[in-house]
Amino acid sequence: MSNEVIGLVGRDNLTARVFQELRLALMEGRFRPGHRFKIRELASTMGVSETPIREALMQLVRARVLSMQASRSIEVARLSAAQYEELRSIRILLEGLAAERATTRISKADIASLKKYHQALVAAERGGHSREAVQVNWQFHHTLYKAADAPELLEMIETIWLRNGPLFNLLYPHATPTYPGRHQHLNVIDGLMAGDPEAVKQAIKDDLLEGGARLLQLLQDIEAGTAPSHLDATAT
C-alpha cells in the first residue's frame, strides 16, 4: 500500500485521527472489497504505532464496514447484490432528502465545485482513471449533501458510503455508469441553479437507479458465476 492511499497522521489523539483517515479513504473508494489490511505496513505508512491502527480497524469492524476472518485478518467487507440493493433503497431516501434540503441552501461556490467535480469525473472515466473517477464522484455527492446543513443526516449518509465506497471500484471498466438520457449529475446542477428542490431530489434518485444498474447486474452475475473470472469482488 502506497502513501497515495493513506498518508501520515499527527500525534494527537492518534486512534481518532487514524479512524478518520481510514473512514475518508473508504468513502472515497481508495480500497476495494476484500482488501486485507496489514497492520504493521499500515502503521509504517501512516507514521504511527500499531496500537491506534488496530483500535481504529476494530471500530470499523464493529460498524460492519470491515470484517474479521477466522484467521483474525481484517479486510474490507464485501456486499452481496441484495445488500447493495437494500442499501441503495435507503440511500434514495436519505440522499434525496439531503439533495432537496441543499437546493435552497447551497452556495454559488458549491455549485461551481459540483460542475468541476462532474467534469473531472467525465474526464477520469474517458481516460480510464478509475480511482480518480470513484473519488471525484464521492466529492460531487458529498459536496451536495453537506450543503443541506443537516449534520445528523450527513452522518447517516456517510455511514452507508463507508460500505458502498469500496464497491464502486467494481464499476470500472465492466459496469461504468450509463444513462438513457443525459448524465443525472447535469440534471442535479440544473435543478440547483433553478432552485427546484423536487427536480434535484428526482435527479439524485435517477442517478442512483440508472447509474447503479450495471453494478447491480455485475454483482448478480458474480454471484451466479457468469461474470468474468477475475471479477470476484476481491482485492487486487
ABEGO torsion letter per residue (X at the ends): XBAAABBBBBABGAAAAAAAAAAAAAAAGABBBGBBBBAAAAAAAAGBBAAAAAAAAAAAAAAGABBBBAAGBBBBBBBBAAAAAAAAAAAAAAAAAAAAAAAAABBAAAAAAAAAAAAAAAAAAAAGBAAAAAAAAAAAAAAAAAAAGBAAAAAAAAAAAAAAAAAAAAAOAAABBBBABBBAAAAAAAAAAAGBAAAAAAAAAAAAAAAAAAAAAAAAAAAAGABBAABAGBBX
